[in-house]
Amino acid sequence: MNKYVIRNVLLLLFLPLIPVQHVFARNLTGEEIIKKMEANQVQKSARLEGVFIITDKFGERKKTFKLVSLGTDRTLLEFTNPEEAGQKILRAGDEIYLYFPEAEDVIHLKGSALRDSVLGSDFSYEDLTGEKGLLDIYDVEAEGMETVNGRECYTLKLTAKNRKAVYPGEKLWVDSELFVLRKAYYYALSGRLIKEMEIRKVIKVKGKNIPVWFVMEDRMKKDSRTTFIINNIQIDVPVDPGIFSLEELSW
Amino acid sequence: MVMELKVLRSKRFSVLFTFLILMIYFIPSVHAKTITTVKITAMAGVTKIDDDIGISGIVQSSLIVKSSGNKNVRGYLELAAYVTDTVKFDIPRLYIKARFPGFRITAGKNRVSWGEGFLFNAGDIIFEGAGLLRSLSYDVLRTETDWLADIYIPLGLFSFAEGIVLPFPAGSAAPSSSFTVVHWNNARYGGRIVTQLAGIKLEAGGLYTKNTVTPYISFQGHLFADIYSDCSVILPEGAVTAIVDAVKDSLTITAGFMRQISVQAGGIVTVRMETRVMPYGLWTQTETASAGSDPGYGIFLYPELSYAPDTALNFSVRSLISLIDLSGIVFAGTGWNVYQGLDIMVQAGLQFGESGGIWGWNRNGGISCSAGFRYRY
């Protein structure tokens, strides 16, 4: 159960990074836009604190955490809510380690386990390691322009290149001015809409537009919603590379 | 005599109580910030006893106080109470960790997790992780702690060396007073090195106790699933022939794999299988196996299947099987995180096998069922 929760948080945590890879602009090819936006959105480092709120017909459950990242492939996350306090996830390159303080145990994920879905079905661990971009997984097609919550957006249709993709199809609405994701639909192979995500708030930090409020709705479950909020974020701050180690994970 | 015992207990309790108060005072003083967590579990159940049905109930609580303000010092105190028709108190964890340039030290009562394995772990030579368990009903099966002093030396991002001293013999209770003196030769001394090579986690270490040395090796890698294996032996001091005999008696190999599979509906299925093999153990059924105890059979299996459809619900089935006498125990359970911090749990256990088996159907506890709540805040 705890591993499940950790995986879901991991999924949500990387939403701010992954969607920006979808950005499209009129005068550039899809590949050029994605490469440009990936380069634009990479931060040297980041420290953030956040919460994700699971809402169902019984009410809300909150999971709080803090996270430190360096470049695109090193992340250390720690839960701070009482139920999972002290549980950590370390990502360093293609290595992912989980730490469970109650058992004083470190679990190493490796190999094909990285291709497993990060449980909400949106991304795999391999996606999170940064080894693959969207262009490796999807063909991208521009569909036109639409307005989402008063913001003009490009609409993009993504089709998976092979069956390894967790979602065979996606539709994205990308803010044409800020170049951040505003809305996304995720489809099953049958074409059925499975999940819907909306970004409610984007803030500017050191000249970069960063989504800080996401709402994910599972269209296959009634009254089910997950809200992810970043309360505090600092980017391009000094981070000691040594903290992305087993020593820090088990501290 | 009774009076003396009461006085003695009273003095011990006073010493313990004073010690606890000092610790509660001391831990926050490491730095002003503390984190307090309370965990209460209330369970009630029915179980088969002889040819009748027994009813039981327990409320278990833990108060955890952790320091959080100093990035180089950690204090941790856990007080536990077990309330049935009697009341029992315990201190499962009580330690201070301090980090210095190049190493860190832990002193107090805590757990260390050596080797790999969820239920069977021959590398867990400190807490005898290759032994059988009487219950499979907990989220985390092995949480034993002990009094220890531990030094951890990082050797790289994914490598480290660790040395440990456990002053009290295995299975002994907590020190009866603050001034218990143990002869150095009765303590346990151990060490291990953990590293990573070509994506495979490698671990080797050993534990020295009076008259014996227990070395072990462990690895964990990935090939379609997480796979891991451990091997340990207990070597006595003495002649070579005695050592050869001891290797035969104690050689223990554990191995397992774990695979997580996402399902389209949005959930995850976890499959785990572990085994414990003692090549020179008993490979025929003994008539003297007592209920739930380990007669040293050559092979046991631990299969586990769980399904978590979302973040709030999970189902699991676990089993511990003796292939030698074809007996076993199966636990099925579900947990539902209804509200923030509140879980509802329902579990059922069933033993199978002949009456002479470790978990024979006719043994006490042949069938059991329990339900309850857990609240963390």
Interface residues (C-beta under 8 A of the other chain):
Chain A: M1 N2 Y4 V5 R7 N8 I54 D56 F58 G59 E60 R61 K62 P82 E83 A85 G86 A92 E95 F100 E102 A103 E104 D105 V106 H108 L109 K110 G111 S112 A113 D116 S117 L119 G120 S121 V166 A188 I194 D218 M220 K221 S224 G242 F244 S245 L246 E247 W251
Chain B: I35 T37 K66 R74 K97 R99 R104 N110 R111 V112 S113 D139 V140 R142 T143 Y152 P154 G156 L157 F158 S159 F160 V194 G199 K201 Q220 G221 H222 L223 F224 A225 D226 R259 Q260 I261 S262 Q264 A265 G266 G267 I268 A308 D310 T311 A312 N314 G335 N337 V338 Y339 Q340 G341 R376 Y377
